[in-house]
Amino acid sequence: MIRVLHVLDHSIPLHSGYTFRTAALLREQRALGWETFHLTSPKQGDTTAPCEDVDRLRFYRTPVARGTLASLPVGKEIALMKQLETRLEEVAREVHPDIIHAHSPVLNALPAIKVARRLGIPVVYEIRAFWEDAAVDHGSTHEGSLRYRATRKLETRAIQQVDHVFTICEGLRADIVSRGIPAGKVTVIPNAVDLESFKLASPPDPQLQEKWGLTGKTVVGFIGSFYAYEGLDLLLDALPELIRQRPDVRVLLVGGGPQEANLRQQADHLGLGEHVIFTGRVPHKDVNRYYDLINVLAYPRHPMRLTELVTPLKPLEAMAQGQLFVASDVGGHKELIEHNQTGILFKAGDRQALAQAILELLNNPGQWPVLRANGRQFVENIRNWKNSVTKYLEPYSRLVKKN
């Protein structure tokens, strides 16, 4: 039996693609008979107890860093890592893991390396995205800046020092190997879906349609967090052309995030108020009901380093439900989607191409059954969490045996 201590940025009950991937990985590792332990960084926020049980998983929590250092630029990251290092060593001495498994960002990896070396335990690092690229999207730096280059060096230093590197897709794997890391030291654990959590789409709820003014309308939608890289501004830019050819089209945006205020202003500026519906965040248990309202899902991610390298979860979730969708042809999407087979790809950053892709899909219902069946088959046979998690077995076993 392998005992693994996972070091995480944050976890459930918070909702994000990060926490959903984590929960799925942990459950599948346990299904293999491994013991898993879980520690979150101060990024989880203030917690009332040192441990918290959520959905039959116990999470050790790390107190939020306080004091002058934690209030300063750069100082807050140093304070966070010191706090996490202290808590990680406490937990590791308590649970005696065979492996310490740090997950993005690098702020988790560096403390994990220190503790693992002190305790003589193998340490692995799982990269879901590079911290420097996420900072570019958040607007806190720009590509090539001093901060960007410094953060990139930290990431490279971490992947050089750990015993093995995991990542979520081939785009990130190629970038890691390009930094001088041996290809055999890097394993892809692909994004996937829990098939039991995503049933095939059902007919829309008439009461929910009426609530949001969608009765008799054709609905193009997005469900998730409103980050700049998601390209929802491009979807709104494409909407006038959609309405010109299909006046019954409505855009349904379910969720919230940093770009929500900008998107609302954009919709008002374009005079699209009655054609764009913002629901706000909805309870997780109701998400499938909102998916059922949507005729075509849109994933118009902008072309940038982050989206070219990183594969998202949303198109896989759409396939699991037998949903129709269009997606920009960034690298992260092309690694998941086969054009005209499992989904429709359009030229990234091109609002006319986005409008045309949606219109062609809506106007060709004969194509729908093939797209739906192919997508569901792809996740059933290939992109499910059971298949992905088995890829941990060989590196884990080798490191434990070596140690």
C-alpha positions as CSV (number, residue, x, y, z in Angstrom):
1,M,0.0,0.0,0.0
2,I,1.3,3.4,-1.0
3,R,0.8,6.4,1.4
4,V,0.7,9.8,-0.4
5,L,0.6,13.2,1.2
6,H,-0.9,15.7,-1.3
7,V,0.0,19.4,-0.9
8,L,-2.7,21.6,-2.5
9,D,-3.4,25.3,-3.1
10,H,-7.0,24.9,-2.1
11,S,-9.7,22.2,-2.0
12,I,-13.4,21.5,-1.7
13,P,-15.7,22.8,-0.4
14,L,-14.4,25.6,-2.6
15,H,-15.5,25.1,-6.2
16,S,-13.1,25.4,-9.1
17,G,-11.6,23.3,-11.8
18,Y,-8.6,22.8,-9.5
19,T,-10.7,21.4,-6.6
20,F,-12.8,19.2,-8.8
21,R,-9.7,17.6,-10.5
22,T,-8.1,17.1,-7.0
23,A,-11.2,15.4,-5.6
24,A,-11.4,13.1,-8.6
25,L,-7.7,12.2,-8.4
26,L,-7.9,11.4,-4.6
27,R,-11.0,9.2,-5.0
28,E,-9.4,7.2,-7.8
29,Q,-6.1,6.8,-5.9
30,R,-8.1,5.5,-3.0
31,A,-9.9,3.1,-5.3
32,L,-6.5,1.6,-6.1
33,G,-6.0,0.8,-2.4
34,W,-3.6,3.7,-1.7
35,E,-3.8,5.8,1.5
36,T,-4.1,9.5,0.7
37,F,-3.6,12.5,3.0
38,H,-4.3,16.1,2.0
39,L,-2.9,19.4,3.2
40,T,-4.1,22.8,1.8
41,S,-2.0,26.0,1.8
42,P,-3.0,29.3,3.5
43,K,-4.8,30.1,0.1
44,Q,-7.7,28.0,1.4
45,G,-8.5,31.0,3.7
46,D,-9.3,31.3,7.3
47,T,-10.5,27.9,8.7
48,T,-11.9,27.2,12.1
49,A,-10.1,23.9,12.7
50,P,-6.8,22.3,11.9
51,C,-8.6,19.5,9.9
52,E,-11.9,19.5,7.9
53,D,-13.8,16.5,6.6
54,V,-15.5,17.2,3.2
55,D,-17.2,14.5,1.1
56,R,-15.4,11.7,3.0
57,L,-12.0,13.3,2.5
58,R,-10.0,14.8,5.4
59,F,-8.1,17.9,4.7
60,Y,-5.4,19.3,7.0
61,R,-5.5,23.1,6.9
62,T,-2.7,25.7,7.2
63,P,-3.3,28.9,9.1
64,V,-3.3,32.1,7.1
65,A,0.0,34.0,7.4
66,R,-0.1,37.1,9.5
67,G,2.2,40.0,10.3
68,T,4.1,42.7,8.4
69,L,5.9,40.3,6.0
70,A,2.5,38.8,4.9
71,S,1.3,42.3,3.9
72,L,4.1,43.2,1.6
73,P,4.6,42.4,-2.1
74,V,6.8,39.3,-2.5
75,G,6.8,39.1,1.3
76,K,3.3,37.6,1.3
77,E,4.5,34.7,-0.9
78,I,7.6,34.2,1.4
79,A,5.3,34.2,4.5
80,L,2.9,31.8,2.8
81,M,5.7,29.3,2.0
82,K,7.2,29.5,5.5
83,Q,3.7,28.9,7.0
84,L,3.1,25.9,4.7
85,E,6.6,24.4,5.3
86,T,6.0,24.4,9.0
87,R,2.6,22.9,8.8
88,L,3.7,20.3,6.1
89,E,6.5,19.0,8.3
90,E,4.0,18.6,11.2
91,V,1.6,16.6,9.1
92,A,4.3,14.6,7.4
93,R,5.7,13.5,10.8
94,E,2.2,12.6,11.9
95,V,1.1,10.5,8.8
96,H,4.5,9.1,7.7
97,P,3.9,9.2,3.9
98,D,5.9,7.3,1.3
99,I,5.7,10.2,-1.1
100,I,5.0,13.9,-0.8
101,H,3.0,15.1,-3.9
102,A,2.9,18.8,-4.4
103,H,0.4,20.3,-6.8
104,S,0.6,23.7,-8.5
105,P,1.6,26.5,-7.9
106,V,5.3,26.5,-7.3
107,L,4.6,28.1,-3.9
108,N,3.6,24.6,-2.8
109,A,6.5,22.8,-4.5
110,L,9.3,24.7,-2.9
111,P,8.3,24.0,0.8
112,A,7.5,20.4,-0.2
113,I,11.0,19.9,-1.5
114,K,12.6,21.3,1.7
115,V,10.5,19.1,4.0
116,A,10.9,16.0,1.8
117,R,14.7,16.3,1.8
118,R,14.8,16.8,5.6
119,L,12.6,13.7,6.1
120,G,14.2,11.5,3.4
121,I,11.0,11.1,1.4
122,P,10.6,11.2,-2.4
123,V,8.8,14.4,-3.6
124,V,6.9,14.8,-6.9
125,Y,5.4,18.0,-8.4
126,E,2.3,18.2,-10.5
127,I,2.0,21.2,-12.7
128,R,-1.5,22.2,-13.9
129,A,-0.4,25.5,-15.2
130,F,2.7,27.7,-14.8
131,W,2.4,30.3,-12.1
132,E,3.9,33.0,-14.3
133,D,1.4,32.4,-17.1
134,A,-1.6,32.6,-14.7
135,A,-0.2,35.9,-13.4
136,V,-0.2,37.3,-17.0
137,D,-3.9,36.5,-17.4
138,H,-4.7,38.0,-14.0
139,G,-3.0,41.2,-15.1
140,S,-0.4,41.2,-12.3
141,T,2.5,41.0,-14.7
142,H,3.3,40.6,-18.4
143,E,5.2,38.1,-20.4
144,G,8.9,38.9,-20.3
145,S,8.8,41.1,-17.3
146,L,11.3,40.8,-14.4
147,R,8.7,39.1,-12.2
148,Y,7.7,36.8,-15.1
149,R,11.3,35.7,-15.7
150,A,12.0,35.3,-11.9
151,T,8.9,33.1,-11.5
152,R,9.8,31.0,-14.5
153,K,13.2,30.4,-12.9
154,L,11.6,29.3,-9.7
155,E,9.4,26.8,-11.6
156,T,12.4,25.5,-13.5
157,R,14.4,25.1,-10.3
158,A,11.5,23.2,-8.7
159,I,11.1,20.7,-11.5
160,Q,14.9,20.1,-11.5
161,Q,14.9,19.3,-7.8
162,V,11.9,17.0,-7.5
163,D,12.1,13.2,-8.1
164,H,9.4,13.2,-10.7
165,V,7.1,15.7,-12.5
166,F,3.5,15.2,-13.4
167,T,1.5,17.5,-15.6
168,I,-2.0,17.6,-17.2
169,C,-1.3,17.7,-20.9
170,E,1.2,17.3,-23.7
171,G,1.6,21.0,-24.2
172,L,2.9,21.5,-20.7
173,R,5.0,18.3,-20.9
174,A,6.8,19.7,-24.0
175,D,7.5,23.0,-22.2
176,I,8.9,21.1,-19.2
177,V,11.1,18.9,-21.3
178,S,12.3,22.0,-23.2
179,R,13.8,23.3,-19.9
180,G,16.3,20.5,-19.9
181,I,14.2,17.9,-17.9
182,P,14.6,14.3,-19.1
183,A,11.5,13.1,-20.9
184,G,11.4,10.0,-18.7
185,K,11.0,12.2,-15.6
186,V,7.7,13.7,-16.8
187,T,4.4,11.9,-16.9
188,V,1.1,13.3,-18.2
189,I,-2.0,12.7,-16.0
190,P,-4.7,13.9,-18.5
191,N,-7.7,15.9,-17.5
192,A,-10.7,13.6,-17.5
193,V,-14.3,13.3,-16.2
194,D,-16.1,11.3,-13.6
195,L,-18.7,9.6,-15.8
196,E,-21.1,9.0,-12.9
197,S,-21.3,12.8,-12.2
198,F,-22.3,13.6,-15.8
199,K,-25.4,12.0,-17.3
200,L,-26.6,12.6,-20.8
201,A,-28.5,15.8,-21.2
202,S,-32.2,15.9,-20.3
203,P,-35.0,18.1,-21.8
204,P,-34.9,21.6,-20.3
205,D,-36.9,22.4,-17.2
206,P,-39.9,24.6,-18.4
207,Q,-40.0,26.5,-15.1
208,L,-36.3,27.4,-15.4
209,Q,-36.7,28.4,-19.0
210,E,-39.5,30.7,-18.0
211,K,-37.6,32.1,-15.1
212,W,-34.8,33.3,-17.4
213,G,-36.9,34.3,-20.4
214,L,-35.6,31.4,-22.5
215,T,-38.9,29.7,-23.5
216,G,-38.8,29.2,-27.3
217,K,-35.3,30.6,-27.6
218,T,-32.1,29.2,-29.0
219,V,-29.5,29.3,-26.2
220,V,-25.8,29.7,-26.6
221,G,-24.2,29.3,-23.2
222,F,-21.1,29.2,-20.9
223,I,-21.0,27.8,-17.4
224,G,-18.0,28.4,-15.3
225,S,-15.7,31.2,-14.0
226,F,-15.4,34.4,-16.0
227,Y,-11.7,34.8,-16.5
228,A,-10.2,37.0,-19.2
229,Y,-8.6,34.0,-21.0
230,E,-12.0,32.3,-21.5
231,G,-12.8,34.8,-24.2
232,L,-16.4,35.6,-23.2
233,D,-15.9,39.1,-24.5
234,L,-15.4,37.6,-28.0
235,L,-18.7,35.7,-27.6
236,L,-20.5,39.0,-26.9
237,D,-18.7,40.6,-29.9
238,A,-20.0,37.8,-32.1
239,L,-23.6,38.1,-30.8
240,P,-24.8,40.9,-33.1
241,E,-24.1,38.8,-36.1
242,L,-25.8,35.8,-34.5
243,I,-28.9,37.9,-33.8
244,R,-28.9,39.3,-37.3
245,Q,-29.3,35.8,-38.7
246,R,-31.0,34.1,-35.8
247,P,-33.1,36.7,-33.8
248,D,-34.2,34.0,-31.4
249,V,-30.6,33.5,-30.0
250,R,-29.9,34.3,-26.4
251,V,-26.5,34.0,-24.6
252,L,-26.7,32.5,-21.1
253,L,-23.7,33.1,-18.8
254,V,-23.8,31.0,-15.7
255,G,-21.3,31.7,-13.0
256,G,-19.1,34.7,-12.1
257,G,-15.6,35.9,-11.7
258,P,-13.1,38.8,-12.3
259,Q,-14.6,39.7,-15.7
260,E,-18.3,39.8,-14.8
261,A,-18.5,43.6,-14.4
262,N,-16.7,44.1,-17.7
263,L,-18.9,41.7,-19.5
264,R,-22.1,43.4,-18.2
265,Q,-20.7,46.7,-19.4
266,Q,-19.9,45.3,-22.8
267,A,-23.4,43.8,-23.2
268,D,-24.9,47.2,-22.3
269,H,-22.6,49.1,-24.6
270,L,-23.5,46.8,-27.5
271,G,-27.2,47.2,-26.8
272,L,-27.5,43.5,-26.1
273,G,-29.1,43.7,-22.6
274,E,-32.2,41.6,-23.4
275,H,-30.1,39.0,-25.4
276,V,-27.6,38.3,-22.6
277,I,-28.6,36.6,-19.4
278,F,-26.3,36.6,-16.4
279,T,-27.6,34.2,-13.8
280,G,-24.8,34.7,-11.2
281,R,-23.3,31.6,-9.5
282,V,-25.8,28.7,-9.0
283,P,-25.6,25.9,-6.5
284,H,-23.4,23.0,-7.7
285,K,-26.4,20.6,-7.4
286,D,-28.3,22.7,-10.0
287,V,-25.5,23.0,-12.6
288,N,-26.8,20.1,-14.7
289,R,-30.2,21.8,-14.9
290,Y,-28.6,24.8,-16.4
291,Y,-26.6,22.7,-18.9
292,D,-30.0,21.3,-20.1
293,L,-31.1,24.9,-21.0
294,I,-28.3,25.3,-23.5
295,N,-28.4,24.3,-27.2
296,V,-24.8,25.1,-27.9
297,L,-21.9,25.6,-25.4
298,A,-19.2,28.1,-26.4
299,Y,-15.6,27.9,-25.3
300,P,-14.0,30.9,-27.1
301,R,-10.6,30.9,-25.3
302,H,-8.2,33.7,-26.4
303,P,-4.9,32.7,-28.0
304,M,-2.2,33.1,-25.4
305,R,0.5,31.0,-23.9
306,L,-1.7,29.8,-21.1
307,T,-4.5,28.5,-23.4
308,E,-2.1,27.1,-25.9
309,L,-0.4,24.9,-23.3
310,V,-3.2,24.0,-20.9
311,T,-6.1,21.7,-21.5
312,P,-9.4,22.6,-19.8
313,L,-12.0,20.4,-18.2
314,K,-15.2,22.0,-19.7
315,P,-15.1,20.4,-23.2
316,L,-14.7,17.0,-21.6
317,E,-17.7,17.7,-19.3
318,A,-19.7,18.7,-22.4
319,M,-18.8,15.5,-24.2
320,A,-19.8,13.4,-21.1
321,Q,-23.3,15.0,-21.3
322,G,-23.6,14.6,-25.0
323,Q,-23.7,18.4,-25.5
324,L,-23.0,20.3,-28.6
325,F,-20.2,22.9,-28.4
326,V,-17.8,25.2,-30.4
327,A,-14.3,25.9,-29.2
328,S,-11.4,28.1,-30.3
329,D,-8.5,26.3,-32.0
330,V,-6.0,27.1,-29.2
331,G,-3.5,24.3,-28.4
332,G,-5.2,23.2,-25.2
333,H,-8.5,22.7,-27.1
334,K,-6.9,20.9,-30.1
335,E,-5.3,18.4,-27.8
336,L,-8.9,17.4,-26.6
337,I,-11.2,18.0,-29.6
338,E,-11.3,16.4,-33.0
339,H,-12.9,19.0,-35.3
340,N,-16.3,17.9,-36.8
341,Q,-16.1,14.6,-34.8
342,T,-16.3,15.5,-31.1
343,G,-16.8,19.2,-31.4
344,I,-16.5,22.2,-33.7
345,L,-13.2,24.3,-33.7
346,F,-13.0,27.9,-35.0
347,K,-10.1,30.3,-35.5
348,A,-9.2,31.7,-32.1
349,G,-9.7,35.5,-31.6
350,D,-11.9,35.8,-34.7
351,R,-15.5,36.9,-33.8
352,Q,-16.8,36.3,-37.3
353,A,-15.4,32.7,-37.3
354,L,-17.1,32.2,-33.9
355,A,-20.4,33.4,-35.1
356,Q,-20.1,31.3,-38.3
357,A,-19.2,28.2,-36.3
358,I,-22.3,28.6,-34.1
359,L,-24.6,29.3,-37.0
360,E,-23.4,26.3,-39.1
361,L,-23.8,24.0,-36.1
362,L,-27.3,25.3,-35.4
363,N,-28.3,25.0,-39.1
364,N,-27.1,21.4,-39.5
365,P,-29.1,19.3,-37.0
366,G,-28.1,16.1,-39.0
367,Q,-24.6,16.4,-37.6
368,W,-25.7,16.6,-34.0
369,P,-26.2,12.8,-33.2
370,V,-22.7,12.0,-34.5
371,L,-21.0,14.8,-32.5
372,R,-22.9,13.7,-29.3
373,A,-22.1,10.0,-29.7
374,N,-18.5,10.5,-30.6
375,G,-17.9,12.9,-27.6
376,R,-19.5,10.5,-25.1
377,Q,-17.5,7.6,-26.5
378,F,-14.3,9.5,-26.2
379,V,-14.7,10.1,-22.4
380,E,-16.1,6.6,-21.8
381,N,-13.2,4.9,-23.4
382,I,-10.3,7.3,-22.9
383,R,-10.7,10.5,-20.9
384,N,-12.1,9.1,-17.6
385,W,-10.4,9.5,-14.2
386,K,-9.8,5.8,-13.8
387,N,-7.6,5.7,-16.9
388,S,-5.8,8.9,-16.0
389,V,-5.0,7.9,-12.4
390,T,-3.4,4.5,-13.3
391,K,-0.6,6.5,-14.9
392,Y,0.6,7.4,-11.4
393,L,1.4,3.8,-10.6
394,E,4.7,3.2,-12.3
395,P,6.5,6.4,-11.1
396,Y,5.1,6.1,-7.6
397,S,6.1,2.4,-7.3
398,R,9.6,3.1,-8.7
399,L,10.2,6.0,-6.2
400,V,8.9,4.0,-3.2
401,K,11.0,1.0,-4.1
402,K,14.1,3.1,-4.7
403,N,13.6,4.9,-1.3
